[in-house]
Amino acid sequence: MNKLAKIFSAVLDIPEGDITDALSPETASNWDSLNAIILLTEIEKQFNVQFTYDEAMGIKNFGEAVALVRSKGGTV
Amino acid sequence: MKALDYIALYREATNGTRKGLRPLAVNLITNFTDDILAKILGGVCVEAGFHPVITRAPYKQYHLVLSDAGHPVQTAKPDISFFFFDITAHLHSEFHSREHLDETVEHVRRYCKGVGKPVVFSLPLLPYTGPYGHLHHEDPVFVMVEECGRQLRQLAAELPNLSIFDTNKIAHALGETAIRDMRGLYAFDIPFTSDFFTALALEWLAVVVALTGRSRKCIVVDLDNTLWGGVLGEAGPLGIALGPGYPGLAYQNFQRALLSFLKRGVVLAIASKNNLADVKEVFEANPHMILKEEHFASMQVNWKDKSESLKTIARELNIGTDSLVFVDDSPLERGLVAQALPEVLVPDFSIQPEQYSQKLFSLNVFHQMSLTEEDKRKGAMYAEENRRRAEERTAATKEEYIAKLEIKLKISQNGDMDLPRVAQLTQKTNQFNLTTRRYSTSDVQALLAEGGLGFSGDVTDRFGHYGTVIVALVRLKSEAAILDTFLMSCRAMGRTVEQAFLRHIVGELARRGFRTLHAAFIPTAKNEPASGFLAEMGFDLTRRCDNGTEEYLFGISPPVTEERDAEGTPLITVI
């Protein structure tokens, strides 16, 4: 989970230790629409995976991001 | 550094955790969602030591911003403005109409005149892919983008503060598929990847660095396995790898690259651990050498630490060590220099010789706002300088040496000045510079338009032409004259040119009826050589401010019938 947490930590400016599956736009004030786009493109680049628009927009929290990356064959 | 690192750096500046940065007001005007570009640009500026305050045209409102001279974006007093419009074949936009293009170019013209500060316009990318295939030049969108480039280049020829950048350079380097983000385009109106934004921001940063006088001026090269293959001491002057075949051709081509840098005004020097006699033999005997001894402004061939050699080179050329780029294949030597002189740029040259030229081209640290005749002659000038130094060694006193040079100073005033060169000198001169005020060509024009006086001096001597090397800008109030800027290029230092030049200016002010000349010395990390000048010239120190600035006053005597200053030594002929 390290690599994915690093991306979230860098983009949202929160310590890696604070990143749990429950982390969501509701709990992280920096998780706004712009940072959501940065998260999306960074995850795709670093894991070399591609999400559809609907998949990407469907991510509701960190846990779902982990699951989506795994479903695409990425090793988080 | 990657996009995320730059975004994090920008955050450090905006939330105040990173301090000691120079403020920089930036305007950013695009026709897409540019939030990510702004953050990356911000981080790129922070890395270079600036605290950017970025003002952007609100989303899709560039047209409103540009058509209204009173718009807050236009009146934000930007130090620099960056424009980039995407005209894409993939999404219909206003730019598909010629009318909109013409109107926008006209708005850019007015904007440039309004802000009066540097404006960089990165041209839209040429759309090579599309339904027209290899007939892309028939594609109306392609035609429109070319037309946009044509009009803006024409505009830049008229407006000194407008620079045009070719964005295709980035597409060329990264590839179109790596820079376009189609989902981003349709879903968020972010048509590009972060990699593209990073490359664009780094291109723009080179302008900021040039405008603030921090472009690199000199490439210092090692010899063995840098300028040629092999070790000279072992292989001999004809045995080194240089010339036809691999790897000799790669080294030869690297020499060609260095020579082309010299031709655009970047000075070359050598720091090598070798025997000087051996090195001279290579220059004389090896027919494959592209670079000749005369191309090097300084040759430090010895067995000392290279950091010592770099310091000597900087001293001989009258430039700071922070103007140097050090190229050496040895990680040990690079490491020692980087440790002793962290301000020297030490690129990683632990690469194969065929990659040397590309590495040098990719540094992007030599940018200048414009190339002047002085830049193109720089190589010849340093060869002349070497002959002068030989003369200096035979002269008994400094006065005798200066007299032997037979210096002629030709002074131009206001409209007769070469304005781009005058602006360039304000941007580049760090040492003999009383106030270190950086001006663009349009800034100088504005000062003259307000009734100010500008003087520039062109120096020649027995050995050659120095070009325009000394500048003064004087603001005139009803009673007093204020010496806003007084600077001299390092290559003219130590020849009393500045004294003759200042006497001429005082004479001109006397003729115009001025009786006092205000001046200031604003100390910086580098302008120590100018520190005692005003006092030496008889100016009275009136105030020493807390920030170190010294204010001076000079009482101007009424003009004497003879223009010539009786005290003036005849060492320099003013024409």
Chai-1 contact restraints between the chains, C-beta under 6 A:
chainA,res_idxA,chainB,res_idxB,connection_type,confidence,min_distance_angstrom,max_distance_angstrom,comment,restraint_id
A,A10,B,L4,contact,1.0,0.0,6.0,A-B,restraint_1
A,L34,B,D35,contact,1.0,0.0,6.0,A-B,restraint_2
A,I37,B,F188,contact,1.0,0.0,6.0,A-B,restraint_3
A,Y53,B,A187,contact,1.0,0.0,6.0,A-B,restraint_4
